[in-house]
Amino acid sequence: MDADSPLEFTCPRCGTATAMRFYGPCSACYVALRAAADGEAREVDVAAYEPKMNVTPNAVATKD
């Protein structure tokens, strides 16, 4: 079997017979999944990092 030849299998999502290079959903299912899962990118606000106050400083660093 040639590595570039398509495999014949049934689509794991809809069960129709298909021939593709890699195992996975058929072309119709792939388009439907992309349309359902595709979303718009958006900006997410993240709070600034503030270290915990229960951490004690190093004794050498605070030496006068």
RAWO-V150036 format. One record per residue. RES is the residue in one letter. PHI is phi in radians with two decimals (none if undefined). OMEGA is omega as a letter, one per 20 degrees, with the letter a starting at -180 (NA if undefined). Layout:
BEGIN
RES/PHI/OMEGA
RES/PHI/OMEGA
END
This chain:
BEGIN
M/none/a
D/-1.35/a
A/-1.18/a
D/-1.62/a
S/-1.37/a
P/-1.25/r
L/-1.55/r
E/-1.82/a
F/-2.73/r
T/-1.68/a
C/-1.12/a
P/-1.23/a
R/-1.67/a
C/-1.91/r
G/1.49/r
T/-1.45/r
A/-1.29/a
T/-2.58/r
A/-2.31/a
M/-2.44/a
R/-1.23/a
F/-2.13/r
Y/-1.27/r
G/2.84/a
P/-1.15/r
C/-1.20/a
S/-1.06/a
A/-1.15/r
C/-1.18/r
Y/-1.07/r
V/-1.13/r
A/-1.15/r
L/-1.15/r
R/-1.11/a
A/-1.19/a
A/-1.32/a
A/-1.69/a
D/-1.31/a
G/-2.38/r
E/-1.50/r
A/-1.28/a
R/-2.45/r
E/-1.44/a
V/-2.00/r
D/-1.43/a
V/-2.09/r
A/-1.17/r
A/-1.17/a
Y/-1.27/r
E/-2.20/a
P/-1.14/r
K/-1.18/a
M/-1.49/a
N/-1.42/r
V/-1.50/a
T/-1.59/r
P/-1.23/r
N/-1.14/a
A/-1.10/a
V/-1.24/a
A/-1.22/a
T/-1.70/a
K/-1.20/a
D/-1.47/NA
END
